[in-house]
Amino acid sequence: MNFLLKKDTVVGDEKDPHVLLSLREREVLKRIVYGYSLTEIAEELSISVKTVETYKSRVMDKLNISKKSGLVAYALQ
C-alpha cells in the first residue's frame, strides 16, 4: 500500500492505474482501506461526508472498481 502514500506520481504509466489518482483521492482510499467510516474520513480531512463520497466514487471510476471490497483488494496488491 505504499503507493497510497506517494505524493508525486507520473501520469500515464499504464501498469500502475493508481497514478491517475490525486493526492486527496489516495488519502480517502487509504482511509477506506483501513476501515474508516465516511464520517470519520470527513472529520479527519476536514471535509464534508458528501465530498468524501465524491472522492470515493472518483477513485472507483478511475480504477474501474464497482464494490468497496474491490478497493481493499486493489490496495492489497
N, C-alpha and C positions, 0 to 999 in steps of 0.2 A: 504493500500500500504506500510505498514511498512516493509514487507519482502523485499522490494526493497532496503532498506537502511541497512539491516543487512550485516555485513562483514563476520561473522563466521556462517557457516551452517554445518549441518551434512548430508553428502550424504547418501542416502539410505532410507529416510523417504518417503514411497510411498504416504502418504496423502498429502504431500507438494511437488509437482513437481518442484517448483522454487529452491529447494535446488540443483538441477542439474546445475543451472546457476552459472557462475563465477561472481566475483565482477564486472568486466568490462561489462559483458552481462547484469547484473542488472542495471548498470549505464545507459547503452544505452536504455534498456527497459523503465526505469523511464522517461527518456527524451522524448522518443517516445510517451509515455502515456500523458505527459504534453504538447504535441503538437509541440515539436521542429522539425524542418526540419532536414534531414540527414546532410546537410551542417552546420547547427547551432551546431548539436551534434559534428561533426568532429572538428569544430573550438574550441568548449568549452573543448573537451577532448584532443586536440592537436594530432589528428589522421586524416587519410585520409577518404574521403567520402566512398571509396571502403571498408575500414576497418569497418566503421560503418555498411555498407550494409552486410558485412560478419557476424558481431555480431548479427544483426537483424535476419538474416537467421538462424543462430545457435539457437537463442532464440526460433524462431518459430518452428524449427525442434524439439528441446528438449521438448517444451510444446505441440507439435502436434497441432499447430495453423496455419491456412492457410491464414488468412487475418489480416491486421493491426487492423481492428475493433475488431478482436478476442483478440489481445494483450491488448487492452484497457479494454474489458470485463473481461479478466482474472485478470488484475491488480485491478479492482474494486471489485472483490470477497472478 
